[in-house]
Amino acid sequence: MKLFFHKITNWEYWPFQVLYFPIYFLWVYYAIKARSIFFFNACNPKIKNGGFIMESKKQIYDLLPEKYYPKTILIKENMDLKKIVDKAVEKQIYFPLIAKPDIGLRGSGVKKIKTISELKDYAQKANFDFLLQDLIPFKNEVGIFYVRHPHHKNGKITGIVSKEFLIVIGDGKSTIEDLIKKTPRFQLQFDVLKEEYQDQLHRILQKGESLNLVPFGNHARGAKFLDGSSWITPKLTNMINDIAIQIPEFYFGRFDIMYNTFEELEQGENFQIVELNGAASEPTHIYDPKHSVWFAWKELARHISYMYEISVENHKMGVPYLDYKVGMREYRLHLAQNNKIMNF
């Protein structure tokens, strides 16, 4: 009951459909103006469906200069384990590594793989194509939302989210399970963590010892999101813009970046792009617990307006909107893919 009350009274945990309900009316308004429900397709012409549904992470990585993201390989569904290992060795990707669906769903199916046994288990269970990636060595993570008008040389950062990972700190007496259950945000992840860590949750951490239970900053997996938009500086904007203009016809989305220090990030040093998200990107700084749901709706409306304006301009230059029948087929494939990952 305590967890239920916590979810009800903290809007950041509301179901997606509930949170976005007022935004659907704005979407309908823009769809009528554009004469297309699927106008978003035109906001990032080189990314499948603009990056809204059924986009391949590997295809997006391939648009980026290699130096900006971790070594990555695509593993097709039902690929033999020996072939998987051979591909990983050829690319010099070694344990521990990250496995995640190529067509993903808000962090579902992402797992840190530490042994060949865990890799075998993941590959056998996965009924979808997935990626294997080097584990990024940096400890900090931000999401940087970027927008650029098609006729402008430079874009702008419209929001930054910093992320606190699901880290428990020992007191010399409590088990990992006890520490998880002390924080409602962490306790909401308990079932998933129990399945992953099993008997390890009974271990007692020494006083001051920390353990990162989910080594990636995903809100649905327990990370706390904080609004870091005050960190926007001309230096950081120039650095992000320099990357963005190297990505063919990219105008709207969020860079999820792991980095060492903010000063180095501004200089374009010691960072890697975890993912680049397109039209489906959320301005995730809205999930800072200090913000009201009214702030969230305002920011969501602002960013959907950016997406509409960019899509319209690209459409004027010859980029087609997604055909209705094709769009509905893609949406059905999207629902089927989501079911696969949710049941993984």
Beta strands, then each sheet from edge to edge (+ up, - down):
strand 1: 72-75
strand 2: 97-101
strand 3: 111-113
strand 4: 130-134
strand 5: 140-147
strand 6: 156-164
strand 7: 166-169
strand 8: 210-214
strand 9: 224-227
strand 10: 252-259
strand 11: 271-277
sheet 1: 1+ 4- 2+ 3-
sheet 2: 9+ 6- 5+ 10- 11+
sheet 3: 7+ 8-
end
